[in-house]
């Protein structure tokens, strides 16, 4: 891999459009895209399947920590998209449900889970040429990334996007349920003790509440070009 490639870290709130932007940028510039949120969702799905989430929504952290060595997560490109694999099984649709969304923040707040996935994520970026999005990529996973972006939008705008995404996939949910989930995840993400969501000091802020997807993509590509000096 060319030595002039960089690490691009895109962080932000849930449903702030960072994954769509990151995926498009990676395809445009020929980088590998990693959705770190999908990794936490995959661990959450594993926990749900193995009864490691209690009826009250709390997580059996000791048992999940013990199970972590049994969890393998990978990605494969599928056309214009990307599929998430959990122990070799494609689980892309399963990890995008509202049920998984309702449990992912408590799972992601467990220190052992974060340590295990951060280790995986750093290994994925060893040779650079990577675009990774998540909650702590620019602050914890790759604090020395050459390009950092922090995305935000109003909770209502983010809930609208998430609601549209879920209903287009056939999910039976209400906008109010999705908005409540977005706000709950914000609170957990920002207040957790381990790697809380925050904007890195050297990140470029982007509020995309009023931006179209194309406008966001153009903004991100222009930032990449300004940092790298590349025009293609």
PEZI-V56578 format. One line per field, one symbol per residue. phi: phi as a letter, one per 40 degrees, with the letter a starting at -180 (. if undefined). Layout:
BEGIN
phi=???
END
This chain:
BEGIN
phi=.ccccbbbbbbiccfcgccccccccdccbgccbbcccccccccccdcccbfcbcdcgcbcddcccccdccbbbabacbgcbabcbbfgccbdccccccccdcbcccccccdcccccccccccccbdcggbbbbibbccbbcbcbdcbbbbcaacdccccdcccccccccgccbbcccccccdcccdccccbcccfccaccdbcccbcbdbbcccccccdccccdccccgcbb
END
